[in-house]
Amino acid sequence: MRVEDYQSNLNLASWIGGWESVNGNPDVYIFRGYDGRYYLLAYAYDKESERGSFSCYGIDSGEDGSYVYIGMKRYRMEPEHSPYGLFIAGWGSYMKC
């Protein structure tokens, strides 16, 4: 395992758990699967129809950071030092639950 991969996995490991959106976007839960890969589970609740929906996306990490692919788009995930903790490009800021 390369040093860059190890550091990237440490960063992902610190993100495991529930995250609440501060922008009204879907709340997310980051977890590590049995295959050793990291995943993002997004939960959205529609008050009008009173239904919730789940979506699961794989998280890829490399030398240039961590990304989640949603459809054909790639969204960068990065730590946010203050005030929340996690930033997902296109979705906004998240704070740990």
Secondary structure, DSSP 8 states (H G I E B T S, - for coil): --HHHHHHHHHHHHT-EEEEESSSS-EEEEEE-TTS-EEEEEEEEETTTTEEEEEEEEEEEETTEEEEEETTEEEEEEE--SSSEEEETTTEEEEE-
